[in-house]
Amino acid sequence: MTTTLRVDGQMPVDFGASGEAEILQNIATIVSTFQGTVPLGRAFGVDGSAIDQPPEIAKALLAASIIGAITDYEPRARVLQVDFEPQEEPQKLVPLIRLQFIQEGEVME
């Protein structure tokens, strides 16, 4: 099954989440966290250095970082595509992440 996740930092935390809801919540947390901000887990999250780049370069760098971070930290999902929602302010980037859930026992190619 595939789905698209919009990550704008507004997803509430559901401590009892399970299944696909848990995976989506984990991905939102990964994408909303900058590397270097988690004690004892400095590599967790996405690279924030793209922030100071021109919008098109920032989008490319951030998309690559999002794919890498999800691949590293949420093995139950496969990223199919990363786009960014158009905003009135071009410097504001809201990722739209198209995902496929990986079933237990399925081998990721």
PLY file of the C-alpha trace (Angstrom):
ply
format ascii 1.0
element vertex 109
property float x
property float y
property float z
element edge 108
property int vertex1
property int vertex2
end_header
0.00 0.00 0.00
1.20 3.52 -0.75
0.36 6.80 0.94
1.53 10.41 0.94
2.64 12.07 4.16
2.65 15.86 4.52
5.25 16.89 7.10
4.55 20.38 8.44
5.44 19.85 12.10
1.78 19.81 13.15
1.26 16.05 13.61
0.21 15.34 17.21
2.01 12.53 19.04
-0.08 9.41 19.65
1.80 7.31 22.20
-0.47 4.33 21.49
-0.02 4.37 17.72
0.59 1.04 16.02
0.88 -0.35 12.51
0.86 2.17 9.68
-0.07 5.06 11.99
3.07 4.35 14.05
5.23 4.24 10.91
3.84 7.57 9.66
4.36 9.16 13.08
7.96 7.88 13.17
8.64 9.30 9.71
7.15 12.67 10.67
9.47 12.72 13.70
12.52 11.81 11.61
11.79 14.48 8.99
11.00 17.14 11.62
14.32 16.60 13.43
17.61 18.20 12.38
20.76 16.13 12.69
22.84 17.09 15.69
19.88 17.95 17.93
19.36 14.54 19.57
21.76 13.77 22.44
23.44 10.37 21.94
21.93 10.20 18.45
23.59 13.05 16.58
23.07 11.44 13.15
19.29 11.04 13.66
17.10 13.24 11.44
17.71 15.29 8.31
20.61 17.54 7.36
19.64 21.14 8.13
22.44 22.72 6.09
20.12 22.96 3.07
18.20 25.75 4.82
20.60 28.48 3.70
20.60 27.44 0.04
18.48 28.88 -2.81
15.03 27.19 -2.86
15.64 24.75 -5.74
19.00 23.62 -4.36
17.51 23.34 -0.86
14.70 21.14 -2.21
17.15 18.76 -3.89
19.43 18.54 -0.84
16.54 18.13 1.58
14.84 15.47 -0.57
18.07 13.44 -0.62
18.46 13.84 3.14
14.84 12.80 3.76
15.24 9.65 1.66
18.47 8.72 3.45
17.09 9.37 6.93
13.91 7.34 6.35
15.95 4.51 4.83
18.24 4.50 7.88
15.68 4.94 10.66
12.35 3.47 9.48
12.91 0.13 7.72
9.16 -0.56 7.48
8.69 2.06 4.75
10.17 2.71 1.32
10.29 6.26 -0.05
8.93 6.44 -3.59
9.04 10.21 -4.10
9.66 13.47 -2.26
7.99 16.66 -3.48
7.36 19.97 -1.78
3.99 21.64 -1.35
3.85 25.03 -3.07
3.92 27.86 -0.52
3.41 31.62 -0.75
6.83 32.00 0.84
9.32 30.16 -1.42
11.76 29.65 1.46
9.18 27.59 3.41
9.50 23.92 2.49
6.73 21.47 3.38
7.67 17.97 2.22
5.14 15.62 0.65
6.57 12.12 0.95
5.08 9.29 -1.09
5.70 6.02 0.75
5.15 2.34 0.40
4.78 0.23 3.52
7.00 -2.86 3.63
5.24 -5.97 4.87
6.91 -8.18 7.46
9.22 -10.64 5.73
9.35 -8.59 2.51
12.85 -7.92 1.24
13.58 -4.31 0.25
15.25 -4.09 -3.15
0 1
1 2
2 3
3 4
4 5
5 6
6 7
7 8
8 9
9 10
10 11
11 12
12 13
13 14
14 15
15 16
16 17
17 18
18 19
19 20
20 21
21 22
22 23
23 24
24 25
25 26
26 27
27 28
28 29
29 30
30 31
31 32
32 33
33 34
34 35
35 36
36 37
37 38
38 39
39 40
40 41
41 42
42 43
43 44
44 45
45 46
46 47
47 48
48 49
49 50
50 51
51 52
52 53
53 54
54 55
55 56
56 57
57 58
58 59
59 60
60 61
61 62
62 63
63 64
64 65
65 66
66 67
67 68
68 69
69 70
70 71
71 72
72 73
73 74
74 75
75 76
76 77
77 78
78 79
79 80
80 81
81 82
82 83
83 84
84 85
85 86
86 87
87 88
88 89
89 90
90 91
91 92
92 93
93 94
94 95
95 96
96 97
97 98
98 99
99 100
100 101
101 102
102 103
103 104
104 105
105 106
106 107
107 108
